[in-house]
Amino acid sequence: MHLHYSSMERPPLEPERLQASLVAPAGPLARLDVVAETGSTNTDLADSARLVPSEYPDLSVLTAELQTAGRGRLGRSWQAPERSSLFVSVLLRPVNPAGRPLPTQSYGWLSLLAALSLTKSVAARTGVEPRLKWPNDVLVDGRKLAGVLAQLVPESSGNPPAVVVGTGLNVSLTDEDQPVPTATSLLMEYASTTDRNILLQDYLLQLAGDYRAFCAVDGNALAAWPGGGSLRDLVAARMTTLGQHVRAELPGGGELTGRAVGLDAHGGLVVVDAETGERQTVTAADVVHLRPAQA
């Protein structure tokens, strides 16, 4: 399959339309900035949140038509043709309904929450059914459709720590544009729409709703949300990693091979060690899904 798509066929984002529907009082966001180009939306938004916190309240959003120095996990670079993807970062300053900041150990769930929101909004709008791969990838049939990366904004000017959650969604990339053969895009998956204005609006509305539900239970991923199910349940239901034989490549250079059986209370991956039979929790790692022969 060879798909050809020029930048002329990729319509721009429409800031006024998006702001009118998404920013308070009409919508849940505090602010939404659309820029033509940036190095990294995550870096820019985190810097702004730290330097002028009063101008960047909870649910401030930055999105770009082109990102030139995006980073994935472990510092991997990431770039895509202009207007071919969604690059969007959301600033979260989570507090519970009483106004008390959420416990910082709950912050580990925010990237999984954003990935869940993205899979829900994409599935509802496009007919493509993405799945989650721990810790932060969104896949279709094992190919990467999107990645989510969260970074902490340290405490400053008396403000508690915040989190910037960045998402990169491949929208109209073709097979010629793909950074790696294991990637895919909504266009390549025959999505019913590749309109980034619609996709961005759906994602941000879904994320805001899911985030509010998480804050309402004080960041407890095991507490039931309205409509049933906890965040852990909802993530697990869409996570293709669970039940798989995996190899977790740990930051220190070690690795753990075994069966992924669940998520712990803080979003870590619980793996039954293939050698010892012991349960171990992985909090940061690259995870490779092994085929039965490899396992």
URZI-V217735 format. One record per backbone hydrogen bond with DSSP energy under -1.0 kcal/mol. NH is the residue of the N-H (numbers start at 1). CO is the residue of the C=O. Records with the same first field share a line. If there is no record, write none. Layout:
NH->CO / CO
This chain:
9->6
10->7
18->14
19->15
20->16
21->17
22->18
23->19
24->29
26->23
29->22
30->59
31->59
33->61
35->63
38->66
44->40
45->41
46->42
47->43
48->44
49->45
50->46
51->47
52->48
55->52
56->53
59->91
61->31
62->89
63->33
64->87
65->35
68->38
69->39
72->76
75->72
76->73
78->70
83->65
84->81
86->169
88->167
89->62
90->165
91->60
92->163
96->100
99->96
102->94
106->103
107->104
109->106
110->107
113->109
114->110
115->111
116->112
117->113
118->114
119->115
120->116
121->117
122->118
123->119
124->120
125->121
126->122
127->123
131->139
132->238
133->137
137->133
138->146
139->131
140->143
143->140
144->182
145->138
146->138
147->168
148->136
149->166
151->164
153->162
156->159
159->156
162->153
163->92
164->151
165->90
166->149
167->88
168->147
169->86
170->145
171->84
172->84
178->174
183->180
184->144
186->170
187->171
189->185
190->187
191->186
192->126
199->195
200->196
201->197
202->198
203->199
204->200
205->201
206->202
207->203
208->204
209->205
210->206
211->207
212->208
213->209
214->210
215->211
216->212
218->215
219->214
220->217
223->220
225->229
228->225
232->221
234->230
235->231
236->232
237->233
238->235
239->236
240->132
243->260
244->241
246->258
247->288
248->256
249->286
250->254
253->250
256->248
258->246
259->272
260->244
261->270
262->270
264->268
267->264
269->282
270->262
271->280
272->259
273->278
274->257
277->273
280->271
282->269
286->249
288->247
290->245
295->291
